[in-house]
Amino acid sequence: MKHCPFSFLTLYFREAGRCNPDSVFDVEVDDANNSFKRCFFSFGASLSGFKFCRQMLILDGTFLKGKYKGVLLSAIAKDARNGLYPVAFVIVRDENISNWDYFMNHLRIALNTYSVLTFVSDRQRGILEAVKNIFPHFHHSFCILHLENNLKNRLSGMPPNYRDMLVRQFTACAYAPT
């Protein structure tokens, strides 16, 4: 019997969980054609250390390159020294509402003791819906870099110096203490 490249994930996650207690793993397979659908992973050590990070999670997705392609969705925290701290990940075929719901549902299970968090993301529809549905009482804010880029795109028909001046004013307002 030929093994699929993803068929060892379950064994890997079982062993990783044995060596790293309190980890949360999940693998979903498309039974119709025996193909990989998506997987969630968050290591116990990361979950334990997150208690000492800022109670904020940055959500984003990035394309995977190489033989198998796909998208890596991530929840990253910031530690006391402003370093990035990995908390949880999902590998999916594409970034959509269903996959963000899957990620946020498993993230809620992994973070079972947190009462208040702030999520930071771009305004991607799947993230907006998932945070609203799975974490309805938590704060959700947006990355200033993404907002600046969106503003630049919306103002694309304007003269460049006028557009740049508006973006600078927007950024100044965003960073103003009052």
Backbone as CSV, one residue per row, in Angstrom:
resi,resn,N_x,N_y,N_z,CA_x,CA_y,CA_z,C_x,C_y,C_z
1,MET,0.843,-1.189,0.000,0.000,0.000,0.000,0.883,1.246,0.000
2,LYS,0.598,2.164,-0.917,1.385,3.383,-1.036,0.959,4.382,0.046
3,HIS,1.946,5.005,0.710,1.653,6.000,1.741,1.592,7.380,1.118
4,CYS,0.607,8.162,1.532,0.502,9.551,1.101,1.462,10.383,1.939
5,PRO,1.983,11.486,1.386,2.939,12.313,2.144,2.386,12.785,3.488
6,PHE,1.069,13.005,3.570,0.484,13.504,4.818,0.152,12.379,5.802
7,SER,0.252,11.129,5.380,-0.199,10.017,6.224,0.618,9.867,7.499
8,PHE,1.817,10.426,7.521,2.644,10.327,8.720,2.384,11.460,9.710
9,LEU,1.564,12.433,9.327,1.284,13.555,10.231,0.659,13.095,11.541
10,THR,-0.279,12.180,11.470,-0.925,11.688,12.684,0.091,11.048,13.617
11,LEU,0.985,10.245,13.070,2.036,9.622,13.885,2.982,10.676,14.456
12,TYR,3.345,11.646,13.628,4.230,12.721,14.082,3.578,13.505,15.218
13,PHE,2.300,13.864,15.040,1.608,14.635,16.079,1.454,13.817,17.362
14,ARG,1.214,12.527,17.235,1.108,11.675,18.425,2.427,11.678,19.205
15,GLU,3.531,11.530,18.497,4.847,11.520,19.145,5.190,12.905,19.695
16,ALA,4.886,13.956,18.941,5.141,15.322,19.416,4.328,15.607,20.676
17,GLY,3.107,15.116,20.730,2.271,15.293,21.922,2.798,14.527,23.117
18,ARG,3.373,13.354,22.866,3.966,12.566,23.954,5.171,13.299,24.539
19,CYS,5.982,13.890,23.671,7.189,14.599,24.113,6.900,16.019,24.586
20,ASN,5.766,16.553,24.221,5.423,17.931,24.523,3.980,17.973,25.026
21,PRO,3.776,17.630,26.308,2.415,17.541,26.859,1.626,18.841,26.679
22,ASP,0.325,18.713,26.667,-0.616,19.823,26.510,-0.616,20.434,25.117
23,SER,0.014,19.759,24.157,-0.041,20.215,22.769,-1.427,19.914,22.208
24,VAL,-1.815,20.661,21.200,-3.106,20.449,20.540,-2.842,20.255,19.053
25,PHE,-3.271,19.105,18.523,-3.071,18.770,17.116,-4.377,18.266,16.532
26,ASP,-4.567,18.508,15.253,-5.723,17.964,14.549,-5.376,17.860,13.072
27,VAL,-5.726,16.749,12.469,-5.518,16.541,11.037,-6.851,16.156,10.428
28,GLU,-7.221,16.822,9.340,-8.433,16.472,8.604,-8.047,15.983,7.217
29,VAL,-8.680,14.885,6.811,-8.423,14.272,5.509,-9.730,14.267,4.729
30,ASP,-9.639,14.531,3.442,-10.789,14.441,2.558,-10.973,12.957,2.235
31,ASP,-11.964,12.323,2.855,-12.167,10.883,2.710,-12.545,10.472,1.286
32,ALA,-13.179,11.364,0.548,-13.631,11.015,-0.804,-12.467,10.629,-1.715
33,ASN,-11.360,11.358,-1.607,-10.219,11.022,-2.465,-8.931,10.810,-1.674
34,ASN,-9.064,10.568,-0.366,-7.929,10.281,0.513,-6.798,11.300,0.338
35,SER,-7.169,12.581,0.468,-6.167,13.638,0.325,-6.188,14.541,1.561
36,PHE,-5.089,15.203,1.772,-4.935,16.132,2.891,-5.916,17.284,2.724
37,LYS,-6.571,17.658,3.825,-7.478,18.798,3.795,-6.890,19.968,4.584
38,ARG,-6.552,19.719,5.870,-5.978,20.766,6.713,-5.507,20.162,8.023
39,CYS,-4.609,20.882,8.698,-4.176,20.436,10.022,-3.876,21.633,10.917
40,PHE,-4.130,21.470,12.189,-3.885,22.486,13.219,-2.803,21.953,14.136
41,PHE,-1.888,22.823,14.567,-0.921,22.410,15.580,-0.505,23.583,16.445
42,SER,-0.454,23.294,17.736,0.011,24.248,18.734,0.701,23.430,19.823
43,PHE,1.985,23.700,20.009,2.768,22.914,20.956,2.533,23.386,22.386
44,GLY,2.506,22.431,23.303,2.270,22.726,24.714,3.231,23.756,25.268
45,ALA,4.491,23.693,24.873,5.477,24.659,25.360,5.119,26.073,24.910
46,SER,4.635,26.214,23.682,4.220,27.532,23.192,3.002,28.040,23.950
47,LEU,2.049,27.155,24.183,0.853,27.552,24.922,1.193,27.952,26.351
48,SER,2.099,27.230,26.957,2.525,27.548,28.321,3.250,28.894,28.371
49,GLY,4.143,29.136,27.434,4.894,30.386,27.399,4.044,31.584,27.024
50,PHE,2.948,31.357,26.303,2.073,32.454,25.904,1.503,33.186,27.117
51,LYS,1.403,32.505,28.233,0.888,33.126,29.461,1.747,34.308,29.892
52,PHE,2.999,34.353,29.433,3.926,35.416,29.824,4.122,36.448,28.712
53,CYS,3.322,36.342,27.655,3.373,37.301,26.548,2.243,38.313,26.711
54,ARG,2.285,39.338,25.886,1.174,40.285,25.845,-0.065,39.534,25.394
55,GLN,-1.189,39.860,25.946,-2.423,39.148,25.634,-3.002,39.642,24.304
56,MET,-2.214,39.429,23.273,-2.541,39.872,21.931,-2.054,38.803,20.963
57,LEU,-2.864,38.507,19.962,-2.462,37.551,18.931,-2.576,38.202,17.555
58,ILE,-1.521,38.096,16.793,-1.494,38.619,15.431,-1.846,37.460,14.503
59,LEU,-2.872,37.639,13.708,-3.366,36.596,12.805,-3.003,36.945,11.376
60,ASP,-2.456,35.982,10.658,-2.118,36.234,9.260,-1.948,34.909,8.530
61,GLY,-1.905,34.994,7.230,-1.682,33.825,6.397,-0.582,34.120,5.398
62,THR,0.137,33.091,4.994,1.180,33.244,3.989,1.187,32.015,3.086
63,PHE,1.525,32.226,1.838,1.551,31.128,0.883,2.762,30.246,1.116
64,LEU,2.556,28.941,1.001,3.648,27.983,1.086,4.150,27.695,-0.314
65,LYS,5.434,27.644,-0.450,6.024,27.357,-1.752,6.605,25.956,-1.703
66,GLY,6.905,25.408,-2.831,7.474,24.073,-2.859,6.530,23.086,-3.499
67,LYS,6.779,21.835,-3.251,6.057,20.763,-3.925,4.564,20.732,-3.605
68,TYR,4.185,20.982,-2.348,2.798,20.755,-1.937,1.943,22.009,-1.861
69,LYS,2.535,23.189,-1.942,1.791,24.457,-1.938,0.903,24.564,-0.691
70,GLY,-0.104,25.415,-0.756,-1.008,25.615,0.357,-0.781,26.959,1.027
71,VAL,-1.401,27.125,2.190,-1.322,28.369,2.954,-1.075,28.020,4.420
72,LEU,-0.186,28.763,5.051,0.076,28.625,6.482,-0.616,29.778,7.181
73,LEU,-1.611,29.461,8.030,-2.276,30.467,8.856,-1.600,30.436,10.220
74,SER,-1.399,31.600,10.816,-0.668,31.625,12.081,-1.279,32.589,13.080
75,ALA,-1.054,32.274,14.349,-1.379,33.151,15.472,-0.064,33.369,16.207
76,ILE,0.415,34.598,16.176,1.708,34.952,16.737,1.504,35.992,17.820
77,ALA,2.218,35.853,18.933,2.149,36.823,20.026,3.417,37.673,20.021
78,LYS,3.439,38.661,20.891,4.652,39.459,21.108,5.065,39.249,22.556
79,ASP,6.348,38.943,22.743,6.829,38.742,24.103,7.213,40.079,24.727
80,ALA,7.745,40.059,25.940,8.066,41.271,26.678,9.137,42.117,25.999
81,ARG,9.941,41.504,25.142,10.996,42.243,24.436,10.605,42.574,22.997
82,ASN,9.321,42.525,22.722,8.774,42.791,21.381,9.185,41.756,20.347
83,GLY,9.638,40.606,20.794,9.959,39.527,19.869,8.700,38.781,19.477
84,LEU,8.737,38.143,18.325,7.593,37.352,17.880,7.611,35.990,18.571
85,TYR,6.443,35.552,19.011,6.324,34.309,19.764,5.253,33.437,19.095
86,PRO,5.637,32.294,18.508,4.666,31.438,17.818,3.724,30.742,18.800
87,VAL,2.428,30.786,18.492,1.435,30.162,19.372,0.729,29.003,18.676
88,ALA,0.215,29.225,17.469,-0.538,28.173,16.790,-0.491,28.365,15.278
89,PHE,-0.658,27.240,14.560,-0.584,27.254,13.104,-1.603,26.303,12.504
90,VAL,-1.979,26.597,11.271,-2.817,25.703,10.483,-2.233,25.673,9.077
91,ILE,-2.195,24.491,8.486,-1.843,24.366,7.074,-3.122,23.988,6.338
92,VAL,-3.456,24.767,5.316,-4.691,24.570,4.553,-4.386,24.693,3.066
93,ARG,-5.347,24.305,2.254,-5.180,24.433,0.806,-5.276,25.892,0.367
94,ASP,-6.240,26.621,0.947,-6.411,28.022,0.584,-6.997,28.794,1.767
95,GLU,-6.845,30.098,1.711,-7.323,30.973,2.781,-8.766,31.347,2.484
96,ASN,-9.688,30.843,3.316,-11.108,31.148,3.133,-11.813,31.144,4.490
97,ILE,-13.085,31.457,4.504,-13.845,31.567,5.749,-13.866,30.240,6.492
98,SER,-14.100,29.147,5.789,-14.161,27.833,6.426,-12.857,27.487,7.142
99,ASN,-11.723,27.747,6.480,-10.431,27.415,7.089,-10.091,28.337,8.252
100,TRP,-10.482,29.618,8.171,-10.260,30.502,9.318,-11.153,30.090,10.491
101,ASP,-12.391,29.667,10.223,-13.257,29.162,11.299,-12.630,27.936,11.959
102,TYR,-12.116,27.026,11.132,-11.443,25.834,11.650,-10.280,26.238,12.559
103,PHE,-9.458,27.163,12.098,-8.307,27.626,12.877,-8.749,28.248,14.191
104,MET,-9.711,29.158,14.134,-10.129,29.863,15.348,-10.827,28.922,16.337
105,ASN,-11.578,27.953,15.842,-12.195,26.970,16.739,-11.129,26.173,17.489
106,HIS,-10.119,25.713,16.779,-9.059,24.947,17.434,-8.198,25.841,18.326
107,LEU,-8.008,27.089,17.933,-7.273,28.029,18.773,-8.013,28.257,20.083
108,ARG,-9.336,28.381,20.021,-10.151,28.545,21.235,-9.971,27.349,22.171
109,ILE,-9.928,26.164,21.608,-9.712,24.953,22.415,-8.328,24.982,23.043
110,ALA,-7.316,25.348,22.264,-5.941,25.366,22.770,-5.746,26.413,23.862
111,LEU,-6.424,27.560,23.732,-6.264,28.664,24.690,-7.342,28.666,25.765
112,ASN,-7.874,27.564,26.108,-9.091,27.435,26.907,-9.192,28.294,28.161
113,THR,-8.147,28.896,28.659,-8.239,29.624,29.921,-8.191,31.146,29.769
114,TYR,-8.118,31.650,28.555,-7.955,33.096,28.389,-9.298,33.803,28.372
115,SER,-9.395,34.864,29.203,-10.656,35.583,29.273,-10.713,36.742,28.288
116,VAL,-9.627,37.489,28.120,-9.641,38.626,27.214,-8.353,38.638,26.385
117,LEU,-8.520,38.695,25.105,-7.394,38.817,24.170,-7.723,39.911,23.171
118,THR,-6.695,40.446,22.559,-6.872,41.350,21.434,-6.274,40.667,20.211
119,PHE,-7.040,40.628,19.145,-6.562,40.085,17.881,-6.177,41.240,16.970
120,VAL,-5.079,41.080,16.259,-4.625,42.064,15.282,-4.509,41.340,13.950
121,SER,-5.064,41.929,12.896,-5.023,41.274,11.590,-5.181,42.306,10.486
122,ASP,-5.134,41.806,9.260,-5.560,42.636,8.148,-7.083,42.518,8.092
123,ARG,-7.678,43.062,7.080,-9.148,43.044,7.015,-9.648,41.936,6.086
124,GLN,-8.917,40.841,6.013,-9.313,39.712,5.177,-10.639,39.165,5.699
125,ARG,-11.570,38.952,4.806,-12.936,38.586,5.186,-13.005,37.343,6.071
126,GLY,-12.221,36.331,5.769,-12.246,35.107,6.561,-11.849,35.340,8.007
127,ILE,-10.856,36.187,8.230,-10.422,36.496,9.594,-11.512,37.287,10.314
128,LEU,-12.072,38.279,9.647,-13.108,39.118,10.264,-14.279,38.263,10.747
129,GLU,-14.743,37.374,9.886,-15.881,36.508,10.228,-15.534,35.538,11.358
130,ALA,-14.370,34.917,11.277,-13.985,33.913,12.273,-13.831,34.527,13.658
131,VAL,-13.177,35.670,13.756,-13.013,36.313,15.070,-14.382,36.700,15.623
132,LYS,-15.225,37.257,14.770,-16.560,37.668,15.212,-17.393,36.466,15.678
133,ASN,-17.280,35.334,14.971,-18.079,34.155,15.305,-17.536,33.370,16.492
134,ILE,-16.236,33.197,16.570,-15.641,32.310,17.570,-15.264,33.061,18.847
135,PHE,-14.836,34.303,18.714,-14.431,35.116,19.867,-15.240,36.419,19.876
136,PRO,-16.559,36.345,20.015,-17.385,37.549,19.843,-17.127,38.660,20.863
137,HIS,-16.621,38.347,22.035,-16.440,39.367,23.070,-14.995,39.839,23.191
138,PHE,-14.147,39.395,22.291,-12.745,39.788,22.341,-12.523,41.009,21.448
139,HIS,-11.460,41.726,21.718,-11.109,42.904,20.929,-10.484,42.462,19.607
140,HIS,-10.762,43.239,18.556,-10.166,42.951,17.252,-9.747,44.284,16.638
141,SER,-8.459,44.420,16.384,-7.951,45.645,15.775,-7.227,45.293,14.478
142,PHE,-6.818,46.322,13.747,-6.258,46.093,12.427,-4.845,46.643,12.330
143,CYS,-4.023,45.948,11.596,-2.624,46.296,11.399,-2.520,47.611,10.626
144,ILE,-1.767,48.563,11.167,-1.636,49.883,10.545,-1.002,49.780,9.156
145,LEU,-0.063,48.871,8.983,0.581,48.709,7.677,-0.436,48.307,6.609
146,HIS,-1.323,47.367,6.956,-2.353,46.954,6.007,-3.337,48.098,5.741
147,LEU,-3.690,48.848,6.775,-4.607,49.974,6.588,-3.981,51.040,5.685
148,GLU,-2.690,51.319,5.875,-1.995,52.286,5.013,-2.003,51.821,3.559
149,ASN,-1.696,50.548,3.342,-1.689,50.017,1.974,-3.081,50.069,1.350
150,ASN,-4.124,49.760,2.132,-5.493,49.839,1.622,-5.838,51.275,1.238
151,LEU,-5.425,52.233,2.075,-5.690,53.637,1.788,-4.966,54.064,0.510
152,LYS,-3.718,53.672,0.359,-2.967,53.994,-0.869,-3.678,53.442,-2.101
153,ASN,-4.163,52.212,-1.991,-4.867,51.601,-3.126,-6.169,52.326,-3.447
154,ARG,-6.899,52.741,-2.412,-8.168,53.457,-2.631,-7.945,54.829,-3.254
155,LEU,-6.779,55.421,-2.978,-6.477,56.756,-3.482,-5.603,56.707,-4.739
156,SER,-5.583,55.579,-5.410,-4.647,55.376,-6.531,-4.849,56.356,-7.680
157,GLY,-6.021,56.926,-7.857,-6.260,57.865,-8.957,-5.805,59.276,-8.660
158,MET,-5.395,59.555,-7.442,-4.981,60.906,-7.056,-3.504,61.134,-7.358
159,PRO,-3.099,62.416,-7.436,-1.673,62.699,-7.637,-0.834,62.091,-6.510
160,PRO,0.334,61.515,-6.816,1.142,60.806,-5.817,1.486,61.627,-4.573
161,ASN,1.854,62.924,-4.714,2.225,63.685,-3.512,1.005,63.943,-2.632
162,TYR,-0.169,64.138,-3.226,-1.375,64.337,-2.437,-1.741,63.035,-1.697
163,ARG,-1.656,61.925,-2.421,-1.939,60.612,-1.822,-0.983,60.332,-0.657
164,ASP,0.320,60.568,-0.849,1.312,60.328,0.201,1.065,61.208,1.422
165,MET,0.657,62.479,1.168,0.358,63.392,2.275,-0.841,62.891,3.081
166,LEU,-1.876,62.395,2.405,-3.048,61.857,3.110,-2.687,60.621,3.932
167,VAL,-1.856,59.764,3.376,-1.432,58.557,4.101,-0.606,58.944,5.327
168,ARG,0.286,59.943,5.181,1.080,60.408,6.340,0.173,60.969,7.426
169,GLN,-0.855,61.729,7.031,-1.787,62.284,8.015,-2.574,61.172,8.710
170,PHE,-3.008,60.189,7.930,-3.705,59.049,8.510,-2.816,58.347,9.559
171,THR,-1.570,58.117,9.203,-0.629,57.442,10.117,-0.397,58.285,11.362
172,ALA,-0.247,59.581,11.194,-0.065,60.470,12.354,-1.274,60.398,13.283
173,CYS,-2.461,60.366,12.711,-3.676,60.244,13.536,-3.708,58.902,14.273
174,ALA,-3.315,57.849,13.584,-3.340,56.515,14.192,-2.382,56.424,15.386
175,TYR,-1.260,57.121,15.307,-0.275,57.075,16.394,-0.467,58.163,17.439
176,ALA,-1.412,59.081,17.210,-1.633,60.181,18.163,-2.219,59.630,19.466
177,PRO,-1.717,60.114,20.607,-2.225,59.600,21.893,-3.642,60.064,22.218
178,THR,-4.095,61.149,21.598,-5.475,61.623,21.855,-6.144,61.978,20.537
